[in-house]
Amino acid sequence: MPKLSLKQQVEQQISRTQQDVFLRADFEQLGGYDQVGRALRELVAEGKLLKIGYGLYAKARISSITGKPMLASNGGFKAVSEQALERLGVAWQPSDEIVRYNKGETTQVPVNATVIVTGRFNRKISLREMQLRVECGSKR
């Protein structure tokens, strides 16, 4: 059996896991920094991954309507961005608007993905025109 290329190994590792978000560090055991970066860029170009931030990638699938890659997660961008924060080890909590909506105190549906970060965080998590809004706050 022929040896798998690094791109094939990365693709295989992605398909075997239930996670939707991957860090570049998840694949460092497979090869060098530049090699892994090349493999991830190729998978993004093929539409199997989407880059959502520096060193952050999300599983993708091809949309049956547009034929372009879209997030494979059922929860959409909000779920992927929250999972990315967890993978990065960032302490966060839902925004006040989301908490009020979930309690039934308001009927205004929160549209933007917004979280409150309790520590230091200076990264952008975005996909096309969607961007995670990060508010600084203290622990509740």
C-alpha positions, 0 to 999 in steps of 0.5 A, a space after each residue: 500500500 502506498 504511503 499517504 501524502 501529508 494532505 491525505 493524512 490531514 484529511 483522514 484525521 479531519 474525517 475521523 473526528 467529531 470536532 468541527 474546529 481544528 487548530 493548526 497544532 492538531 496536525 503538528 505531529 504529521 509534519 513540519 510547520 510549513 508542510 502542514 500549512 501547505 496541506 491546510 491551504 490546499 484543503 481550504 482551496 478544495 472546499 474541505 476546510 474553511 479558515 476562520 482565524 489565525 491557525 483556526 479551521 472549520 470543517 466545510 461541505 459544499 452547498 447544494 444551492 451555491 456550489 461553494 463551501 459552507 460550514 458543516 456544523 449544524 449550529 452555524 457560525 455561532 456554534 463554530 466560533 464558540 467551539 473555537 473559543 473553547 479549543 483556544 482555552 478562552 473563558 467566555 460566557 454568552 452575551 446579555 442579549 442571548 441570556 435575556 432571550 433564552 430566559 424569555 425576557 425579550 422577543 428580540 432575537 440576537 442576530 450577531 454572534 456575541 460573547 463576553 470574554 472574562 480574560 485577555 483575548 485579542 483574536 478575530 474569529 470570522 468567516 466572510 462577512 460574519 465576525 464574532 463580537 467579543 465584549 470584555 466583562 467580569 465573571 458573573 
